[in-house]
Amino acid sequence: MFAPHLTPGGFDEFVEKVIPILQERKVFRRDYASSTLRGNLALPEAWQPVAKAV
């Protein structure tokens, strides 16, 4: 778990150094099927409220 307020800059270092290693080992994805989190989690389309007629 990262606590940015306790380790300023630590997240950037993690992303730059650890993520590429995990991607090499095929533990962390490089490409995603969808451009949204909802799509990548295979969730249904977001519910949109219908405007009420006045």
mmCIF file as Biopython writes it, N, C-alpha, C and O atoms, coordinates in Angstrom:
data_model
#
loop_
_atom_site.group_PDB
_atom_site.id
_atom_site.type_symbol
_atom_site.label_atom_id
_atom_site.label_alt_id
_atom_site.label_comp_id
_atom_site.label_asym_id
_atom_site.label_entity_id
_atom_site.label_seq_id
_atom_site.pdbx_PDB_ins_code
_atom_site.Cartn_x
_atom_site.Cartn_y
_atom_site.Cartn_z
_atom_site.occupancy
_atom_site.B_iso_or_equiv
_atom_site.auth_seq_id
_atom_site.auth_asym_id
_atom_site.pdbx_PDB_model_num
ATOM 1   N N  . MET A ? 1  ? 0.847   -1.150  0.000   1.0 0.0 1  A 1 
ATOM 2   C CA . MET A ? 1  ? 0.000   0.000   0.000   1.0 0.0 1  A 1 
ATOM 3   C C  . MET A ? 1  ? 0.906   1.229   0.000   1.0 0.0 1  A 1 
ATOM 4   O O  . MET A ? 1  ? 1.884   1.315   0.742   1.0 0.0 1  A 1 
ATOM 5   N N  . PHE A ? 2  ? 0.541   2.166   -0.855  1.0 0.0 2  A 1 
ATOM 6   C CA . PHE A ? 2  ? 1.302   3.411   -0.914  1.0 0.0 2  A 1 
ATOM 7   C C  . PHE A ? 2  ? 0.589   4.483   -0.112  1.0 0.0 2  A 1 
ATOM 8   O O  . PHE A ? 2  ? -0.638  4.575   -0.125  1.0 0.0 2  A 1 
ATOM 9   N N  . ALA A ? 3  ? 1.349   5.268   0.566   1.0 0.0 3  A 1 
ATOM 10  C CA . ALA A ? 3  ? 0.815   6.416   1.286   1.0 0.0 3  A 1 
ATOM 11  C C  . ALA A ? 3  ? 1.575   7.636   0.787   1.0 0.0 3  A 1 
ATOM 12  O O  . ALA A ? 3  ? 2.611   7.997   1.345   1.0 0.0 3  A 1 
ATOM 13  N N  . PRO A ? 4  ? 1.058   8.277   -0.274  1.0 0.0 4  A 1 
ATOM 14  C CA . PRO A ? 4  ? 1.778   9.389   -0.888  1.0 0.0 4  A 1 
ATOM 15  C C  . PRO A ? 4  ? 2.190   10.489  0.094   1.0 0.0 4  A 1 
ATOM 16  O O  . PRO A ? 4  ? 3.225   11.130  -0.085  1.0 0.0 4  A 1 
ATOM 17  N N  . HIS A ? 5  ? 1.383   10.702  1.121   1.0 0.0 5  A 1 
ATOM 18  C CA . HIS A ? 5  ? 1.733   11.750  2.086   1.0 0.0 5  A 1 
ATOM 19  C C  . HIS A ? 5  ? 2.932   11.347  2.951   1.0 0.0 5  A 1 
ATOM 20  O O  . HIS A ? 5  ? 3.577   12.207  3.551   1.0 0.0 5  A 1 
ATOM 21  N N  . LEU A ? 6  ? 3.234   10.040  3.019   1.0 0.0 6  A 1 
ATOM 22  C CA . LEU A ? 6  ? 4.378   9.579   3.805   1.0 0.0 6  A 1 
ATOM 23  C C  . LEU A ? 6  ? 5.629   9.392   2.955   1.0 0.0 6  A 1 
ATOM 24  O O  . LEU A ? 6  ? 6.746   9.514   3.458   1.0 0.0 6  A 1 
ATOM 25  N N  . THR A ? 7  ? 5.448   9.099   1.686   1.0 0.0 7  A 1 
ATOM 26  C CA . THR A ? 7  ? 6.588   8.863   0.792   1.0 0.0 7  A 1 
ATOM 27  C C  . THR A ? 7  ? 6.451   9.719   -0.465  1.0 0.0 7  A 1 
ATOM 28  O O  . THR A ? 7  ? 6.158   9.188   -1.536  1.0 0.0 7  A 1 
ATOM 29  N N  . PRO A ? 8  ? 6.654   11.016  -0.359  1.0 0.0 8  A 1 
ATOM 30  C CA . PRO A ? 8  ? 6.519   11.864  -1.543  1.0 0.0 8  A 1 
ATOM 31  C C  . PRO A ? 8  ? 7.504   11.426  -2.627  1.0 0.0 8  A 1 
ATOM 32  O O  . PRO A ? 8  ? 8.694   11.241  -2.370  1.0 0.0 8  A 1 
ATOM 33  N N  . GLY A ? 9  ? 6.989   11.267  -3.826  1.0 0.0 9  A 1 
ATOM 34  C CA . GLY A ? 9  ? 7.835   10.845  -4.938  1.0 0.0 9  A 1 
ATOM 35  C C  . GLY A ? 9  ? 8.009   9.347   -5.020  1.0 0.0 9  A 1 
ATOM 36  O O  . GLY A ? 9  ? 8.509   8.846   -6.027  1.0 0.0 9  A 1 
ATOM 37  N N  . GLY A ? 10 ? 7.619   8.625   -4.010  1.0 0.0 10 A 1 
ATOM 38  C CA . GLY A ? 10 ? 7.774   7.168   -4.006  1.0 0.0 10 A 1 
ATOM 39  C C  . GLY A ? 10 ? 6.934   6.479   -5.063  1.0 0.0 10 A 1 
ATOM 40  O O  . GLY A ? 10 ? 7.347   5.463   -5.622  1.0 0.0 10 A 1 
ATOM 41  N N  . PHE A ? 11 ? 5.770   7.019   -5.340  1.0 0.0 11 A 1 
ATOM 42  C CA . PHE A ? 11 ? 4.895   6.419   -6.343  1.0 0.0 11 A 1 
ATOM 43  C C  . PHE A ? 11 ? 5.522   6.540   -7.722  1.0 0.0 11 A 1 
ATOM 44  O O  . PHE A ? 11 ? 5.481   5.592   -8.506  1.0 0.0 11 A 1 
ATOM 45  N N  . ASP A ? 12 ? 6.104   7.695   -8.027  1.0 0.0 12 A 1 
ATOM 46  C CA . ASP A ? 12 ? 6.753   7.892   -9.328  1.0 0.0 12 A 1 
ATOM 47  C C  . ASP A ? 12 ? 7.889   6.898   -9.518  1.0 0.0 12 A 1 
ATOM 48  O O  . ASP A ? 12 ? 8.031   6.311   -10.590 1.0 0.0 12 A 1 
ATOM 49  N N  . GLU A ? 13 ? 8.680   6.713   -8.503  1.0 0.0 13 A 1 
ATOM 50  C CA . GLU A ? 13 ? 9.805   5.772   -8.574  1.0 0.0 13 A 1 
ATOM 51  C C  . GLU A ? 13 ? 9.295   4.346   -8.781  1.0 0.0 13 A 1 
ATOM 52  O O  . GLU A ? 13 ? 9.866   3.590   -9.567  1.0 0.0 13 A 1 
ATOM 53  N N  . PHE A ? 14 ? 8.230   3.981   -8.081  1.0 0.0 14 A 1 
ATOM 54  C CA . PHE A ? 14 ? 7.641   2.653   -8.246  1.0 0.0 14 A 1 
ATOM 55  C C  . PHE A ? 14 ? 7.187   2.440   -9.681  1.0 0.0 14 A 1 
ATOM 56  O O  . PHE A ? 14 ? 7.485   1.409   -10.284 1.0 0.0 14 A 1 
ATOM 57  N N  . VAL A ? 15 ? 6.472   3.408   -10.224 1.0 0.0 15 A 1 
ATOM 58  C CA . VAL A ? 15 ? 5.954   3.295   -11.588 1.0 0.0 15 A 1 
ATOM 59  C C  . VAL A ? 15 ? 7.097   3.185   -12.586 1.0 0.0 15 A 1 
ATOM 60  O O  . VAL A ? 15 ? 7.023   2.386   -13.520 1.0 0.0 15 A 1 
ATOM 61  N N  . GLU A ? 16 ? 8.140   3.963   -12.410 1.0 0.0 16 A 1 
ATOM 62  C CA . GLU A ? 16 ? 9.259   3.972   -13.348 1.0 0.0 16 A 1 
ATOM 63  C C  . GLU A ? 16 ? 10.133  2.728   -13.261 1.0 0.0 16 A 1 
ATOM 64  O O  . GLU A ? 16 ? 10.716  2.317   -14.265 1.0 0.0 16 A 1 
ATOM 65  N N  . LYS A ? 17 ? 10.237  2.117   -12.073 1.0 0.0 17 A 1 
ATOM 66  C CA . LYS A ? 17 ? 11.172  1.007   -11.901 1.0 0.0 17 A 1 
ATOM 67  C C  . LYS A ? 17 ? 10.515  -0.359  -11.746 1.0 0.0 17 A 1 
ATOM 68  O O  . LYS A ? 17 ? 11.005  -1.344  -12.299 1.0 0.0 17 A 1 
ATOM 69  N N  . VAL A ? 18 ? 9.432   -0.433  -11.015 1.0 0.0 18 A 1 
ATOM 70  C CA . VAL A ? 18 ? 8.832   -1.740  -10.708 1.0 0.0 18 A 1 
ATOM 71  C C  . VAL A ? 18 ? 7.839   -2.194  -11.778 1.0 0.0 18 A 1 
ATOM 72  O O  . VAL A ? 18 ? 7.836   -3.366  -12.157 1.0 0.0 18 A 1 
ATOM 73  N N  . ILE A ? 19 ? 7.006   -1.291  -12.264 1.0 0.0 19 A 1 
ATOM 74  C CA . ILE A ? 19 ? 5.996   -1.662  -13.261 1.0 0.0 19 A 1 
ATOM 75  C C  . ILE A ? 19 ? 6.629   -2.300  -14.496 1.0 0.0 19 A 1 
ATOM 76  O O  . ILE A ? 19 ? 6.121   -3.322  -14.956 1.0 0.0 19 A 1 
ATOM 77  N N  . PRO A ? 20 ? 7.715   -1.753  -15.062 1.0 0.0 20 A 1 
ATOM 78  C CA . PRO A ? 20 ? 8.322   -2.418  -16.227 1.0 0.0 20 A 1 
ATOM 79  C C  . PRO A ? 20 ? 8.781   -3.851  -15.940 1.0 0.0 20 A 1 
ATOM 80  O O  . PRO A ? 20 ? 8.679   -4.716  -16.810 1.0 0.0 20 A 1 
ATOM 81  N N  . ILE A ? 21 ? 9.275   -4.104  -14.751 1.0 0.0 21 A 1 
ATOM 82  C CA . ILE A ? 21 ? 9.695   -5.467  -14.389 1.0 0.0 21 A 1 
ATOM 83  C C  . ILE A ? 21 ? 8.481   -6.388  -14.337 1.0 0.0 21 A 1 
ATOM 84  O O  . ILE A ? 21 ? 8.533   -7.512  -14.835 1.0 0.0 21 A 1 
ATOM 85  N N  . LEU A ? 22 ? 7.386   -5.919  -13.737 1.0 0.0 22 A 1 
ATOM 86  C CA . LEU A ? 22 ? 6.165   -6.720  -13.664 1.0 0.0 22 A 1 
ATOM 87  C C  . LEU A ? 22 ? 5.595   -6.974  -15.060 1.0 0.0 22 A 1 
ATOM 88  O O  . LEU A ? 22 ? 5.049   -8.047  -15.319 1.0 0.0 22 A 1 
ATOM 89  N N  . GLN A ? 23 ? 5.718   -6.000  -15.957 1.0 0.0 23 A 1 
ATOM 90  C CA . GLN A ? 23 ? 5.236   -6.181  -17.321 1.0 0.0 23 A 1 
ATOM 91  C C  . GLN A ? 23 ? 6.086   -7.214  -18.062 1.0 0.0 23 A 1 
ATOM 92  O O  . GLN A ? 23 ? 5.547   -8.022  -18.818 1.0 0.0 23 A 1 
ATOM 93  N N  . GLU A ? 24 ? 7.386   -7.199  -17.860 1.0 0.0 24 A 1 
ATOM 94  C CA . GLU A ? 24 ? 8.263   -8.204  -18.470 1.0 0.0 24 A 1 
ATOM 95  C C  . GLU A ? 24 ? 7.870   -9.606  -18.034 1.0 0.0 24 A 1 
ATOM 96  O O  . GLU A ? 24 ? 7.893   -10.544 -18.831 1.0 0.0 24 A 1 
ATOM 97  N N  . ARG A ? 25 ? 7.515   -9.740  -16.777 1.0 0.0 25 A 1 
ATOM 98  C CA . ARG A ? 25 ? 7.147   -11.047 -16.220 1.0 0.0 25 A 1 
ATOM 99  C C  . ARG A ? 25 ? 5.689   -11.412 -16.508 1.0 0.0 25 A 1 
ATOM 100 O O  . ARG A ? 25 ? 5.195   -12.449 -16.068 1.0 0.0 25 A 1 
ATOM 101 N N  . LYS A ? 26 ? 5.012   -10.533 -17.258 1.0 0.0 26 A 1 
ATOM 102 C CA . LYS A ? 26 ? 3.610   -10.725 -17.649 1.0 0.0 26 A 1 
ATOM 103 C C  . LYS A ? 26 ? 2.675   -10.807 -16.445 1.0 0.0 26 A 1 
ATOM 104 O O  . LYS A ? 26 ? 1.676   -11.525 -16.465 1.0 0.0 26 A 1 
ATOM 105 N N  . VAL A ? 27 ? 3.018   -10.060 -15.398 1.0 0.0 27 A 1 
ATOM 106 C CA . VAL A ? 27 ? 2.191   -9.991  -14.201 1.0 0.0 27 A 1 
ATOM 107 C C  . VAL A ? 27 ? 1.326   -8.735  -14.240 1.0 0.0 27 A 1 
ATOM 108 O O  . VAL A ? 27 ? 0.275   -8.678  -13.602 1.0 0.0 27 A 1 
ATOM 109 N N  . PHE A ? 28 ? 1.772   -7.735  -14.989 1.0 0.0 28 A 1 
ATOM 110 C CA . PHE A ? 28 ? 1.060   -6.472  -15.098 1.0 0.0 28 A 1 
ATOM 111 C C  . PHE A ? 28 ? 0.856   -6.181  -16.574 1.0 0.0 28 A 1 
ATOM 112 O O  . PHE A ? 28 ? 1.814   -6.200  -17.347 1.0 0.0 28 A 1 
ATOM 113 N N  . ARG A ? 29 ? -0.385  -5.910  -16.976 1.0 0.0 29 A 1 
ATOM 114 C CA . ARG A ? 29 ? -0.694  -5.716  -18.397 1.0 0.0 29 A 1 
ATOM 115 C C  . ARG A ? 29 ? -0.032  -4.487  -18.993 1.0 0.0 29 A 1 
ATOM 116 O O  . ARG A ? 29 ? 0.236   -3.494  -18.316 1.0 0.0 29 A 1 
ATOM 117 N N  . ARG A ? 30 ? 0.221   -4.599  -20.300 1.0 0.0 30 A 1 
ATOM 118 C CA . ARG A ? 30 ? 0.702   -3.454  -21.073 1.0 0.0 30 A 1 
ATOM 119 C C  . ARG A ? 30 ? -0.461  -2.852  -21.860 1.0 0.0 30 A 1 
ATOM 120 O O  . ARG A ? 30 ? -0.590  -1.631  -21.951 1.0 0.0 30 A 1 
ATOM 121 N N  . ASP A ? 31 ? -1.296  -3.706  -22.422 1.0 0.0 31 A 1 
ATOM 122 C CA . ASP A ? 31 ? -2.399  -3.268  -23.277 1.0 0.0 31 A 1 
ATOM 123 C C  . ASP A ? 31 ? -3.729  -3.676  -22.664 1.0 0.0 31 A 1 
ATOM 124 O O  . ASP A ? 31 ? -3.836  -4.688  -21.971 1.0 0.0 31 A 1 
ATOM 125 N N  . TYR A ? 32 ? -4.718  -2.874  -22.934 1.0 0.0 32 A 1 
ATOM 126 C CA . TYR A ? 32 ? -6.053  -3.135  -22.419 1.0 0.0 32 A 1 
ATOM 127 C C  . TYR A ? 32 ? -7.039  -3.172  -23.581 1.0 0.0 32 A 1 
ATOM 128 O O  . TYR A ? 32 ? -6.867  -2.465  -24.574 1.0 0.0 32 A 1 
ATOM 129 N N  . ALA A ? 33 ? -8.069  -3.998  -23.451 1.0 0.0 33 A 1 
ATOM 130 C CA . ALA A ? 33 ? -9.066  -4.159  -24.513 1.0 0.0 33 A 1 
ATOM 131 C C  . ALA A ? 33 ? -9.936  -2.921  -24.659 1.0 0.0 33 A 1 
ATOM 132 O O  . ALA A ? 33 ? -10.381 -2.605  -25.762 1.0 0.0 33 A 1 
ATOM 133 N N  . SER A ? 34 ? -10.181 -2.228  -23.578 1.0 0.0 34 A 1 
ATOM 134 C CA . SER A ? 34 ? -11.073 -1.069  -23.602 1.0 0.0 34 A 1 
ATOM 135 C C  . SER A ? 34 ? -10.307 0.179   -23.158 1.0 0.0 34 A 1 
ATOM 136 O O  . SER A ? 34 ? -9.233  0.094   -22.562 1.0 0.0 34 A 1 
ATOM 137 N N  . SER A ? 35 ? -10.884 1.319   -23.461 1.0 0.0 35 A 1 
ATOM 138 C CA . SER A ? 35 ? -10.243 2.570   -23.048 1.0 0.0 35 A 1 
ATOM 139 C C  . SER A ? 35 ? -10.783 3.082   -21.713 1.0 0.0 35 A 1 
ATOM 140 O O  . SER A ? 35 ? -10.380 4.145   -21.240 1.0 0.0 35 A 1 
ATOM 141 N N  . THR A ? 36 ? -11.710 2.310   -21.100 1.0 0.0 36 A 1 
ATOM 142 C CA . THR A ? 36 ? -12.276 2.729   -19.813 1.0 0.0 36 A 1 
ATOM 143 C C  . THR A ? 36 ? -12.114 1.628   -18.773 1.0 0.0 36 A 1 
ATOM 144 O O  . THR A ? 36 ? -12.017 0.451   -19.121 1.0 0.0 36 A 1 
ATOM 145 N N  . LEU A ? 37 ? -12.085 2.002   -17.516 1.0 0.0 37 A 1 
ATOM 146 C CA . LEU A ? 37 ? -12.017 1.017   -16.435 1.0 0.0 37 A 1 
ATOM 147 C C  . LEU A ? 37 ? -13.249 0.122   -16.466 1.0 0.0 37 A 1 
ATOM 148 O O  . LEU A ? 37 ? -13.144 -1.093  -16.296 1.0 0.0 37 A 1 
ATOM 149 N N  . ARG A ? 38 ? -14.410 0.720   -16.680 1.0 0.0 38 A 1 
ATOM 150 C CA . ARG A ? 38 ? -15.659 -0.034  -16.738 1.0 0.0 38 A 1 
ATOM 151 C C  . ARG A ? 38 ? -15.575 -1.112  -17.817 1.0 0.0 38 A 1 
ATOM 152 O O  . ARG A ? 38 ? -15.979 -2.252  -17.587 1.0 0.0 38 A 1 
ATOM 153 N N  . GLY A ? 39 ? -15.057 -0.758  -18.987 1.0 0.0 39 A 1 
ATOM 154 C CA . GLY A ? 39 ? -14.932 -1.716  -20.079 1.0 0.0 39 A 1 
ATOM 155 C C  . GLY A ? 39 ? -13.942 -2.819  -19.766 1.0 0.0 39 A 1 
ATOM 156 O O  . GLY A ? 39 ? -14.187 -3.977  -20.105 1.0 0.0 39 A 1 
ATOM 157 N N  . ASN A ? 40 ? -12.831 -2.491  -19.129 1.0 0.0 40 A 1 
ATOM 158 C CA . ASN A ? 40 ? -11.822 -3.496  -18.794 1.0 0.0 40 A 1 
ATOM 159 C C  . ASN A ? 40 ? -12.276 -4.440  -17.686 1.0 0.0 40 A 1 
ATOM 160 O O  . ASN A ? 40 ? -11.781 -5.562  -17.580 1.0 0.0 40 A 1 
ATOM 161 N N  . LEU A ? 41 ? -13.209 -3.989  -16.867 1.0 0.0 41 A 1 
ATOM 162 C CA . LEU A ? 41 ? -13.753 -4.847  -15.820 1.0 0.0 41 A 1 
ATOM 163 C C  . LEU A ? 41 ? -14.998 -5.595  -16.292 1.0 0.0 41 A 1 
ATOM 164 O O  . LEU A ? 41 ? -15.634 -6.311  -15.519 1.0 0.0 41 A 1 
ATOM 165 N N  . ALA A ? 42 ? -15.341 -5.420  -17.583 1.0 0.0 42 A 1 
ATOM 166 C CA . ALA A ? 42 ? -16.499 -6.068  -18.201 1.0 0.0 42 A 1 
ATOM 167 C C  . ALA A ? 42 ? -17.793 -5.745  -17.455 1.0 0.0 42 A 1 
ATOM 168 O O  . ALA A ? 42 ? -18.644 -6.614  -17.267 1.0 0.0 42 A 1 
ATOM 169 N N  . LEU A ? 43 ? -17.933 -4.491  -17.035 1.0 0.0 43 A 1 
ATOM 170 C CA . LEU A ? 43 ? -19.146 -4.049  -16.360 1.0 0.0 43 A 1 
ATOM 171 C C  . LEU A ? 43 ? -20.131 -3.523  -17.391 1.0 0.0 43 A 1 
ATOM 172 O O  . LEU A ? 43 ? -19.722 -3.056  -18.454 1.0 0.0 43 A 1 
ATOM 173 N N  . PRO A ? 44 ? -21.421 -3.591  -17.092 1.0 0.0 44 A 1 
ATOM 174 C CA . PRO A ? 44 ? -22.409 -3.057  -18.029 1.0 0.0 44 A 1 
ATOM 175 C C  . PRO A ? 44 ? -22.264 -1.550  -18.183 1.0 0.0 44 A 1 
ATOM 176 O O  . PRO A ? 44 ? -21.633 -0.880  -17.365 1.0 0.0 44 A 1 
ATOM 177 N N  . GLU A ? 45 ? -22.858 -1.039  -19.240 1.0 0.0 45 A 1 
ATOM 178 C CA . GLU A ? 45 ? -22.817 0.404   -19.487 1.0 0.0 45 A 1 
ATOM 179 C C  . GLU A ? 45 ? -23.362 1.157   -18.284 1.0 0.0 45 A 1 
ATOM 180 O O  . GLU A ? 45 ? -24.246 0.674   -17.577 1.0 0.0 45 A 1 
ATOM 181 N N  . ALA A ? 46 ? -22.827 2.326   -18.069 1.0 0.0 46 A 1 
ATOM 182 C CA . ALA A ? 46 ? -23.271 3.150   -16.944 1.0 0.0 46 A 1 
ATOM 183 C C  . ALA A ? 46 ? -24.721 3.558   -17.113 1.0 0.0 46 A 1 
ATOM 184 O O  . ALA A ? 46 ? -25.169 3.878   -18.214 1.0 0.0 46 A 1 
ATOM 185 N N  . TRP A ? 47 ? -25.438 3.542   -16.022 1.0 0.0 47 A 1 
ATOM 186 C CA . TRP A ? 47 ? -26.847 3.951   -16.052 1.0 0.0 47 A 1 
ATOM 187 C C  . TRP A ? 47 ? -26.887 5.458   -16.151 1.0 0.0 47 A 1 
ATOM 188 O O  . TRP A ? 47 ? -26.212 6.158   -15.397 1.0 0.0 47 A 1 
ATOM 189 N N  . GLN A ? 48 ? -27.674 5.950   -17.075 1.0 0.0 48 A 1 
ATOM 190 C CA . GLN A ? 48 ? -27.832 7.380   -17.248 1.0 0.0 48 A 1 
ATOM 191 C C  . GLN A ? 48 ? -29.276 7.761   -16.922 1.0 0.0 48 A 1 
ATOM 192 O O  . GLN A ? 48 ? -30.202 7.206   -17.513 1.0 0.0 48 A 1 
ATOM 193 N N  . PRO A ? 49 ? -29.484 8.686   -16.005 1.0 0.0 49 A 1 
ATOM 194 C CA . PRO A ? 49 ? -30.861 9.084   -15.675 1.0 0.0 49 A 1 
ATOM 195 C C  . PRO A ? 49 ? -31.513 9.790   -16.872 1.0 0.0 49 A 1 
ATOM 196 O O  . PRO A ? 49 ? -30.855 10.519  -17.614 1.0 0.0 49 A 1 
ATOM 197 N N  . VAL A ? 50 ? -32.785 9.562   -17.036 1.0 0.0 50 A 1 
ATOM 198 C CA . VAL A ? 50 ? -33.545 10.192  -18.114 1.0 0.0 50 A 1 
ATOM 199 C C  . VAL A ? 50 ? -34.097 11.515  -17.590 1.0 0.0 50 A 1 
ATOM 200 O O  . VAL A ? 50 ? -34.664 11.580  -16.500 1.0 0.0 50 A 1 
ATOM 201 N N  . ALA A ? 51 ? -33.920 12.562  -18.384 1.0 0.0 51 A 1 
ATOM 202 C CA . ALA A ? 51 ? -34.417 13.875  -17.962 1.0 0.0 51 A 1 
ATOM 203 C C  . ALA A ? 51 ? -35.935 13.831  -17.880 1.0 0.0 51 A 1 
ATOM 204 O O  . ALA A ? 51 ? -36.600 13.274  -18.753 1.0 0.0 51 A 1 
ATOM 205 N N  . LYS A ? 52 ? -36.472 14.421  -16.825 1.0 0.0 52 A 1 
ATOM 206 C CA . LYS A ? 52 ? -37.925 14.448  -16.645 1.0 0.0 52 A 1 
ATOM 207 C C  . LYS A ? 52 ? -38.533 15.532  -17.518 1.0 0.0 52 A 1 
ATOM 208 O O  . LYS A ? 52 ? -37.997 16.635  -17.628 1.0 0.0 52 A 1 
ATOM 209 N N  . ALA A ? 53 ? -39.661 15.202  -18.136 1.0 0.0 53 A 1 
ATOM 210 C CA . ALA A ? 53 ? -40.383 16.192  -18.929 1.0 0.0 53 A 1 
ATOM 211 C C  . ALA A ? 53 ? -41.151 17.093  -17.967 1.0 0.0 53 A 1 
ATOM 212 O O  . ALA A ? 53 ? -41.785 16.617  -17.025 1.0 0.0 53 A 1 
ATOM 213 N N  . VAL A ? 54 ? -41.088 18.375  -18.210 1.0 0.0 54 A 1 
ATOM 214 C CA . VAL A ? 54 ? -41.770 19.317  -17.305 1.0 0.0 54 A 1 
ATOM 215 C C  . VAL A ? 54 ? -43.079 19.741  -17.897 1.0 0.0 54 A 1 
ATOM 216 O O  . VAL A ? 54 ? -43.804 20.531  -17.292 1.0 0.0 54 A 1 
#
